[in-house]
């Protein structure tokens, strides 16, 4: 196996879920070149992945919004770049029309993808020459790893390995030594939100323990929500608008990350940060994080976590750290 094409186009959390698969492929085929097709809006994650040799990043989301010639030219350029190489195998773990079209356009006679019943868009199955076998009951991440390992015929390490290097910030973050707790309260799905008063209660408790609370946001509405929470949490900081890289650097510098089922909380877990993920309407067993001693998910489909549940989870992932100097030490 000399060259492998991996296709996972969006979104941020799904990109993070794909990182252990990259580690699997690198371990199974140490000499192979691994290319990854990702939307330009999410391409930072594969660029940071140890083991990925080339990232092909067409601005598909950008073109959908702008319909600009510049984005169209960039997409055409990305496709020409894709076609320059011949691949021993193409692995589409996204499973929609756009990823299937990329797989079909790639120069390869072997294209792996999910069966129609597991695809986001069933007719995308047209692009595949080999269908992944049954995947059984497992987390979303492990299912992906299992089907690819079975399809390509290599043994699967039961441990997930995230090989990820976030670039260092231009200037050191948190130079005052005060431990930061990032609260990712915002979500695009209203039903996934955790009540604001509960965020305030958790934020106040963490502030009393010596953490400085940081509140990120990604839209004007989310900024207003962050400002409203900050007004009720002593010393809380509403962060500025950030790029994916800037936010990832903040996550990497944090002592604790708490948030809903969002990409940056998945990223925090991948970076080895103490992390708590909150669920209200989706399956925490399938989509959650659970690294012993490091991360845990609370709540479930139809079960909104209580404040006490979240604080207990925080104690679990921080080793019960309640003093500022102990939390600061975890920053390394």
Secondary structure, 3 states (H helix, E strand, C coil): CCEEEEECCCCHHHHHHHHHHHHHHHHHCCCCEEEEECCHHHHHHHHHECCCCEEECCCHHHHHHHCCHHHHHHHHHHHHHHHCCECCEEEECCCCHHHHHHHHHCECCCEEECCHHHCCCHHHHHHCCEECCCCCCCCHHHHHHHHHHHHHCCCCCCCCCCCECCCCCCCCCCCCCCCEEEEECCCCCHHHCCCHHHHHHHHHHHHHCCCEEEECCCCHHHHHHHHHHHCCCCCCEECCCCCHHHHHHHHHHCCEEEEECCHHHHHHHHCCCCEEEEECCCCHHHHCCCCCCCEEEEEECCECCCHHHHHHHHHHHHCCCCCHHHHHHCCC
